Amino acid sequence: MGGGAGLERNHNRSVRKLIRRKGFRTLLGLSGTYKGLYAIVLVLQLGVTASALLFAETNRRLFDRMPGPGGELYGLLACFVAFIAMGLLFGLLERVFNQIVNTNVVFRMRELVLIQLTRLSLSHHENKHSSDSKQLLFGDLEAFKQFVVFDVLKLCTLPISFISVGIYLMTVHPVLGLIAIVVGPLQLLSSVLVNRTLKGLIARQREHGGEVFFHMGETLSGMREIKMNQMEGAVASRFRRVCDDGIRLWVAIEKLHAYRELVRAIPEKAGYIVGIGVGAVMMANGQIGAGGLVAFITLLDKASAPFASIVQIINSLQRVAAGAEKLLDVMEMEPEDDGGGIGLPPGAPSITFERVGFAYEEGRTVLSGVSFHVPAGATVALVGPSGGGKSTVVKLLYRFYAPSSGTIKLNGVPLQHYAIPSLRANLASVSQDVYLFDGTIGDNIKIGAEHAGEADVRRAAELSQSLAFIKKQPQSFDTRVGERGIRLSQGQKQRIAIARAILRKASIVVLDEPTSALDVETESMFQSDLHEWAGDCTKIVIAHRLSTIRDADYVVFLEDGEVREAGTPQELLREGGRFADFWQKQEIKEFVS
Ligand SMILES: Nc1ncnc2c1ncn2[C@@H]1O[C@H](COP(=O)(O)OP(=O)(O)OP(=O)(O)O)[C@@H](O)[C@H]1O
């Protein structure tokens, strides 16, 4: 029992700690926007209590006085109708306004959390599964909303209705008042009894919610691979196991809830039995009238309801505590530094890497002592075996991550001195895995250059060799591409991504295997047009295909995170080192294929 009490104290402490957190105040602060609506709900809740009190008082008068047919009886009956109608009306309005507050708060909170997620660094998202964020946006926020909307409101009105009902019953008879007042707090015992077990189960339930999101996300995103590899059966049986766990967990929780409800209801029902027994004796002794007893019966549940609600609030606090910690962690994370810093001057900059070192995880070096220089307007090709660190160099240039040692400079100025928005506005990238949003072809080309005119979009499509296939689409530029561009071929997607990069008119262009999905003819057209749209830009080309590297001014051969060789393609070929070896193997590979 001592351990249970200790755990209870810990739980209360952790809830108190949560309530004091900055993220909690940010989310709760949102409710401040709806002060007016909250006030209306509070008044309506009090209206419901007032209707109940007036209804009980009408009962008391009716049964105490037992008036014969006539004005008083009809008056009391009219009061019955009026107070019942009043209770129903207040109840209805309270529900409607509660839902209005609820809907507003939950959507605004979701907006706040989503905005915060977009402000966090890419490293945060790369280290998490997207199901974690879904769990935050749906599961955890729902629990949080339940607390912020319903429970906070109840916590405000419950004391008022408990005190007013208690005082009223005291005036009926102190003994009946006392019974009503004692019955309420006794119900809280039920929470103490099951709290410990329930808390563990609820934390597990939250984790399980994450697992469900995880499996659903993986299945839906990997549908093509599932079908191609005939994984339907395996996926179904894995998800069945998750669902079986879920059923066991939910049933265990519901059983505990039912047990708690039973324990909670015992004092209430005992209150009825004792109250009616004592009341009947007092009535027989002439100490109270029949009306007093009827008023007691009518109101006892109103006196105990606040405590029944507190039991529910404790339950919802447990849910909030299980998920809120993660939600608040995200809300309190420092967003990517987007202010401060200088803007990148117009024109193509030079890029310098000076002994740059980097590790995604402690102890696993990905880049070490990487140094190279690309003069303004020149093209550098990053070449090397898979996993050598080429894409990581680009991520550092975007400032998605910061180097753990060394410096990256643009025009001789350290990268961190530039404001991120200005830096990224000057970078255009075509990567190997193209992401298209579910919109029209035109919208997808205009991403990052929303104000571009129709003529510019068309020109970008022309230079990226996309125009011909776009014209063949049913609605040309207005054709929808489907989720992730599912209705287009890989090569078509890549060409749209190239058009998108062209339209951005950036001063640094990053081409990460930009033509890997293009046929030889389209690729050579792309290479010749590259000079036209990116001639003045500083270009970083990541390529395995030597056809893409041929025209580079400078080659950096990266292997195991280190620069093995650097120089012009001709120099490196003459030296006959790793690059020349790579080139030869590539030629044989291209010949064989
Ligand atoms: N987000 C990440 N978290 C942890 N490790 C990562 C992450 N991204 C890449 N790595 C690791 O960093 C190393 C370099 O990866 P990178 O993608 O830069 O190589 P690459 O040369 O571009 O490879 P490829 O030619 O196959 O695209 C690899 O060992 C990879 O496993």
The ligand as a Tripos MOL2 file, in Angstrom:
@<TRIPOS>MOLECULE
LIG
   31    33     1     0     0
SMALL
NO_CHARGES

@<TRIPOS>ATOM
      1 N1         19.9670   10.1410  -41.7450 N.pl3     1 LIG1
      2 C1         20.9920    9.3270  -41.5460 C.ar      1 LIG1
      3 N2         21.2120    8.8340  -40.3090 N.ar      1 LIG1
      4 C2         22.2570    8.0080  -40.0830 C.ar      1 LIG1
      5 N3         23.1410    7.6280  -41.0240 N.ar      1 LIG1
      6 C3         22.9690    8.0900  -42.2700 C.ar      1 LIG1
      7 C4         21.8750    8.9530  -42.6010 C.ar      1 LIG1
      8 N4         21.9600    9.2460  -43.9150 N.ar      1 LIG1
      9 C5         23.0540    8.5960  -44.3930 C.ar      1 LIG1
     10 N5         23.6440    7.9060  -43.4090 N.ar      1 LIG1
     11 C6         24.8870    7.1220  -43.5240 C.3       1 LIG1
     12 O1         25.9340    7.9940  -43.9780 O.3       1 LIG1
     13 C7         26.7650    7.3560  -44.8900 C.3       1 LIG1
     14 C8         26.8930    8.2120  -46.1460 C.3       1 LIG1
     15 O2         25.6270    8.2590  -46.7720 O.3       1 LIG1
     16 P1         25.3560    9.1500  -48.0650 P.3       1 LIG1
     17 O3         23.9210    9.0660  -48.3700 O.co2     1 LIG1
     18 O4         25.9470   10.4930  -47.8730 O.co2     1 LIG1
     19 O5         26.2230    8.3530  -49.1460 O.3       1 LIG1
     20 P2         26.2660    8.5400  -50.7290 P.3       1 LIG1
     21 O6         27.7050    8.5990  -51.1020 O.co2     1 LIG1
     22 O7         25.4200    9.6800  -51.1510 O.co2     1 LIG1
     23 O8         25.6530    7.1530  -51.2010 O.3       1 LIG1
     24 P3         24.8550    6.8140  -52.5770 P.3       1 LIG1
     25 O9         25.8150    6.9650  -53.6950 O.co2     1 LIG1
     26 O10        24.4650    5.3860  -52.3710 O.co2     1 LIG1
     27 O11        23.6800    7.7340  -52.6560 O.co2     1 LIG1
     28 C9         26.1830    5.9740  -45.1410 C.3       1 LIG1
     29 O12        26.9320    5.0470  -44.4040 O.3       1 LIG1
     30 C10        24.7780    6.0480  -44.5830 C.3       1 LIG1
     31 O13        24.4050    4.8310  -43.9930 O.3       1 LIG1
@<TRIPOS>BOND
     1     1     2 1
     2     2     3 ar
     3     2     7 ar
     4     3     4 ar
     5     4     5 ar
     6     5     6 ar
     7     6     7 ar
     8     6    10 ar
     9     7     8 ar
    10     8     9 ar
    11     9    10 ar
    12    10    11 1
    13    11    12 1
    14    11    30 1
    15    12    13 1
    16    13    14 1
    17    13    28 1
    18    14    15 1
    19    15    16 1
    20    16    17 2
    21    16    18 1
    22    16    19 1
    23    19    20 1
    24    20    21 2
    25    20    22 1
    26    20    23 1
    27    23    24 1
    28    24    25 2
    29    24    26 1
    30    24    27 1
    31    28    29 1
    32    28    30 1
    33    30    31 1
@<TRIPOS>SUBSTRUCTURE
     1 LIG1         1 GROUP 0 **** ****
